[in-house]
Amino acid sequence: IAKMEEKAQTPLQEALTQLIRQLQRKDPNAFFAFPVTDFIAPGYSLIIKRPMDFSTMKDKVKKEYYQSLEELKVDFKIMCENAMIYNKPETIYYKAAKKLLHSGMKILSPERLQSLKQSIE
Ligand SMILES: CC(=O)c1cc(-c2ccccn2)c2ncccn12
């Protein structure tokens, strides 16, 4: 059976993987773990033009799509904003997104990213 070869992560990929781990801890219900389907959210793909979730972010890290830490921050904000667009304010998903966005902005603060960037160079 072919052994799945693990490719060594670059310093940037390492940092991105760590950040996603920290962010996902703030989503204990795993509402943001996987893409939202039209099955669980009727009409989702018609309303949300740029879907995003943590599994997609991890895939982008693996495929070296992200060239900077800021690009992860962009996707994270889109993910949270999508949930606050599709879901009504009184829903658990809207409230979870608002809370996640708030916690995430601390984890992805300019100061934190700047010091992380210096450690990668
Ligand atoms: C993130 C989001 O908008 C979301 C996640 C979910 C979700 C995620 C995991 C398990 C169940 N539901 C969801 N369900 C209905 C409507 C919206 N959502």
The ligand as an ORCA input file, in Angstrom:
! r2SCAN-3c Opt
* xyz 0 1
  C     -21.300     28.758      8.910
  C     -22.728     28.638      8.551
  O     -23.330     29.550      7.988
  C     -23.399     27.416      8.874
  C     -22.797     26.313      9.398
  C     -23.763     25.344      9.553
  C     -23.566     24.019     10.093
  C     -22.273     23.521     10.243
  C     -22.126     22.246     10.776
  C     -23.220     21.517     11.152
  C     -24.468     22.084     10.970
  N     -24.656     23.322     10.446
  C     -24.967     25.895      9.100
  N     -26.203     25.322      9.056
  C     -27.223     26.103      8.577
  C     -27.005     27.405      8.151
  C     -25.720     27.952      8.195
  N     -24.722     27.150      8.689
*
